[in-house]
Amino acid sequence: ALYEVYDMDDPDLMKKKHDLSVLFAEALELYCQSDFKKALELFMRCATECPEDLVAAVYIKRCTTLIRIPPGKDWAGISTL
């Protein structure tokens, strides 16, 4: 599970993130299924709608890397920081 706590964000930013949560969840599901191209498209839509969302930017970078250098077949959608 992935959780983002944004209670301390500006109210406008919280609303944007909340409004985009379904799109972000869909992108995350595609990412976990290794469909990095489609996930990238959705994460980029999230970033366009809410450029302040740094989490979307992280996944854009990850998708770009994983498109360029695909993970092995045993990849489980987990990245170690």
C-alpha positions in Angstrom: 0.0 0.0 0.0 1.1 3.5 -0.7 -0.1 6.4 1.4 0.5 10.1 1.1 -0.3 12.4 4.0 -1.1 15.8 2.7 -3.0 17.3 5.7 -0.4 20.0 6.1 -0.6 21.0 2.4 -2.2 24.2 1.4 -6.0 23.7 1.0 -5.9 24.4 -2.7 -3.2 21.8 -3.2 -5.1 19.3 -1.0 -8.1 19.7 -3.2 -6.1 19.2 -6.4 -4.5 16.0 -5.0 -7.9 14.7 -3.8 -9.5 15.5 -7.2 -6.6 13.6 -9.0 -6.5 10.7 -6.6 -8.5 8.3 -8.9 -6.3 9.1 -11.8 -3.2 8.7 -9.7 -4.4 5.4 -8.4 -5.0 4.2 -11.9 -1.5 5.3 -12.9 0.0 3.5 -9.9 -1.9 0.3 -10.8 -0.5 0.4 -14.4 3.0 1.0 -12.9 2.7 -2.0 -10.7 1.5 -4.1 -13.7 4.7 -3.0 -15.5 2.7 -0.9 -18.1 5.2 2.0 -17.7 4.2 3.8 -20.9 0.5 4.1 -20.0 1.4 4.8 -16.4 3.7 7.6 -17.5 0.9 9.2 -19.5 -1.3 9.3 -16.5 1.4 10.5 -14.1 2.2 13.2 -16.6 -1.5 14.3 -16.6 -1.4 14.4 -12.8 1.7 16.5 -12.9 0.2 18.8 -15.5 -2.9 19.3 -13.4 -0.9 19.7 -10.2 2.7 20.6 -10.8 3.2 20.9 -7.1 2.7 17.2 -6.6 6.2 15.9 -6.1 5.1 12.3 -5.9 3.9 12.3 -9.5 7.3 13.7 -10.5 9.0 10.8 -8.8 6.9 8.2 -10.7 7.5 10.1 -14.0 11.2 9.7 -13.4 10.8 6.0 -12.4 8.6 5.2 -15.5 11.0 6.9 -17.8 13.9 4.9 -16.4 11.9 1.6 -16.5 10.9 2.2 -20.1 14.5 2.7 -21.0 15.8 -0.1 -18.8 13.0 -2.7 -18.3 13.0 -4.6 -15.0 13.3 -8.4 -14.9 10.2 -10.7 -15.1 10.2 -11.2 -11.4 9.8 -7.4 -10.7 7.0 -6.9 -8.1 6.5 -3.2 -8.5 8.6 -2.4 -5.5 11.4 0.2 -5.5 13.9 0.4 -2.7 15.0 3.9 -1.7 
